[in-house]
Amino acid sequence: MKNSREMQKLQKTSYKEDWSWQLGVELQGTMGVHSVSTAFEGGRDDGKFNVDRLLEEILDSNNLKLAFKRVKANKGSHGVDGMKVDELPQFLKQNVGTLKNSILEGTYRPKPVRRVEIPKPDGGVRLLGIPTVIDRMVQQAIAQILRPIFEKTFSDNSYGFRPQKDAKQAIVKAKEYMEQGYKWVVDIDLAKYFDTVNYDKRSIHRY
């Protein structure tokens, strides 16, 4: 099996990691939360990640601790399993080794999202899906490794959901274009796009 060596290492140290991981969270829980975009600076993000080591990077204890701190800082409501953010440390203390192994083995399955309807100011509702806190932590751990890799490929003129970029910068850029003589602005919004995407056609790759 491709990840047998990593699995054996995790299985040998999972009990120790349960306790050391929990202590690390308690000691660092009140410290400042690092930015995702700067979490892997200092030589780790050189743009030449070995794809065979991505899971190892994602499941690195320091990466998981940082992911937990981000989820804790964002707070948020519970998912379909009812687990709250402040209940996550106790779960990880007992199950972090099992969680890592399930991801390595390809048996990890995210739970369904909890559907919530948020009223819109102009009428109607916006549908919101809330993942479980465990799934949110796993998603955050993945994003922390993948984002620095793909961020370099994005356009400088893309301001949505980007580190160190926001709508105010987009407005400043638009003003620059207006001062250069451009007169037209095109606003495109795909209404309810994620409600209509055919998710069955997505490609899913496993190790």
C-alpha positions in Angstrom: 0.0 0.0 0.0 1.4 3.4 -1.0 1.0 5.0 2.5 1.8 1.9 4.5 4.9 3.4 6.0 3.1 6.5 7.1 0.3 4.4 8.5 2.7 2.2 10.5 4.3 5.3 11.9 0.9 6.8 12.9 -0.2 3.5 14.4 2.9 3.3 16.6 2.6 6.8 17.9 -1.2 7.5 17.9 -1.6 7.0 21.6 1.3 9.4 22.4 0.0 11.9 19.8 -3.4 11.9 21.4 -2.0 13.3 24.7 0.7 15.5 23.3 -1.6 17.0 20.7 -4.2 17.9 23.4 -1.5 19.5 25.6 -0.3 21.5 22.7 -3.8 22.8 22.0 -4.3 23.8 25.6 -1.0 25.6 25.8 -1.4 27.5 22.5 -5.2 28.0 22.6 -4.9 31.6 23.7 -2.1 32.6 21.4 -2.6 34.6 18.2 -3.9 32.6 15.3 -1.6 32.6 12.3 -2.7 33.6 8.8 -3.2 30.6 6.5 -1.2 32.4 3.8 1.8 32.8 6.1 1.5 29.5 8.0 4.1 27.8 5.9 6.6 30.6 5.2 10.2 30.3 6.1 11.3 27.9 3.4 8.5 25.3 3.4 6.5 26.9 0.6 9.0 26.8 -2.2 6.5 25.9 -4.9 8.0 22.5 -5.4 5.9 20.3 -3.1 6.2 16.6 -3.7 2.6 15.4 -4.4 3.4 12.1 -2.8 3.9 13.9 0.5 0.8 16.0 0.4 -1.1 13.8 2.8 1.8 13.7 5.2 2.0 17.5 5.1 -1.8 17.7 5.7 -1.7 15.3 8.6 1.4 16.8 10.2 0.6 17.5 13.9 1.6 21.2 13.7 -0.7 21.6 10.6 -3.6 20.0 12.4 -3.0 22.2 15.5 -3.1 25.3 13.4 -6.3 24.0 11.6 -7.9 23.5 15.0 -7.0 27.0 16.1 -8.5 28.5 13.0 -11.7 26.5 13.5 -11.8 27.6 17.1 -11.2 31.3 16.2 -14.0 31.2 13.6 -16.4 29.7 16.1 -19.5 28.8 14.2 -22.4 26.5 14.9 -22.5 22.7 15.2 -23.1 20.3 12.3 -25.4 17.3 11.9 -23.6 15.4 14.7 -24.3 18.1 17.2 -20.6 18.4 18.2 -19.7 22.0 19.3 -16.3 23.6 18.7 -15.4 23.4 22.4 -16.0 19.7 22.4 -13.5 19.0 19.6 -10.3 18.9 21.8 -11.7 16.0 23.8 -12.7 14.1 20.6 -9.2 14.6 19.2 -7.5 13.6 22.4 -9.1 10.2 22.0 -9.4 9.8 18.2 -6.8 11.9 16.4 -4.8 8.7 15.5 -7.9 7.0 14.1 -8.8 10.1 12.2 -5.4 10.2 10.6 -5.5 6.6 9.6 -8.9 6.8 8.1 -7.7 9.7 5.8 -4.6 7.7 4.8 -6.6 4.6 4.1 -9.2 6.5 2.1 -12.0 5.5 4.4 -12.7 8.9 5.8 -16.1 10.2 4.8 -17.3 13.7 5.5 -20.8 13.9 7.1 -23.7 15.6 5.4 -23.9 19.4 6.0 -26.6 20.8 8.2 -28.9 23.0 6.1 -29.8 26.4 7.4 -31.9 29.1 5.7 -30.7 32.7 6.2 -33.3 35.4 5.3 -32.2 37.9 2.7 -32.9 41.6 3.2 -34.8 41.8 -0.1 -36.8 38.7 0.5 -36.2 35.0 0.0 -33.6 33.0 1.8 -30.0 32.1 1.3 -29.2 28.4 1.8 -26.2 27.7 4.0 -24.6 24.3 4.6 -22.8 23.9 8.0 -20.2 21.0 8.1 -19.4 19.3 11.3 -16.5 20.7 13.3 -14.4 17.7 12.5 -14.9 18.1 8.8 -14.2 21.8 9.1 -10.9 21.1 10.8 -9.9 18.6 8.1 -11.0 21.0 5.3 -8.9 23.8 7.0 -5.9 21.5 7.3 -6.1 20.7 3.6 -6.5 24.3 2.6 -3.4 25.3 4.6 -1.3 23.0 2.5 -3.0 23.4 -0.9 -3.6 27.2 -0.9 0.1 28.2 -1.0 0.6 25.8 -3.9 -2.2 27.1 -6.1 -2.2 30.8 -4.9 0.7 31.5 -7.2 -1.3 30.5 -10.3 -4.2 32.9 -9.6 -4.6 36.3 -11.4 -3.5 39.4 -9.6 -6.8 40.9 -10.5 -8.7 38.2 -8.6 -9.8 39.7 -5.2 -12.5 37.3 -4.0 -11.6 35.0 -1.1 -7.9 35.5 -1.5 -5.3 36.1 1.3 -4.4 39.8 1.7 -7.0 40.8 -0.9 -10.5 42.2 -0.4 -13.3 44.1 -2.1 -11.8 47.5 -1.1 -8.7 46.8 -3.2 -11.0 45.8 -6.1 -12.7 49.2 -5.9 -9.4 51.0 -5.9 -8.4 49.1 -9.0 -11.7 49.9 -10.7 -11.1 53.6 -9.9 -7.7 53.3 -11.6 -9.3 51.9 -14.7 -11.9 54.7 -14.7 -9.1 57.3 -14.5 -7.5 55.6 -17.5 -10.6 56.3 -19.5 -12.5 53.0 -19.3 -16.3 53.5 -19.0 -17.9 50.1 -18.8 -18.4 47.8 -15.8 -19.7 44.3 -16.3 -21.3 42.6 -13.2 -21.9 38.9 -13.6 -23.6 36.8 -10.9 -24.5 33.1 -11.4 -27.7 32.9 -9.3 -27.9 29.8 -7.0 -24.8 28.4 -8.8 -23.9 25.9 -6.1 -27.6 24.7 -5.9 -27.4 23.6 -9.5 -23.9 22.2 -9.9 -23.9 18.5 -10.9 -21.6 17.2 -8.2 -21.8 13.6 -9.5 -19.7 14.6 -12.4 -16.7 15.7 -10.3 -13.6 13.5 -10.5 -12.6 11.9 -7.2 -9.1 10.5 -6.8 -8.0 8.3 -4.0 -4.6 7.1 -2.9 
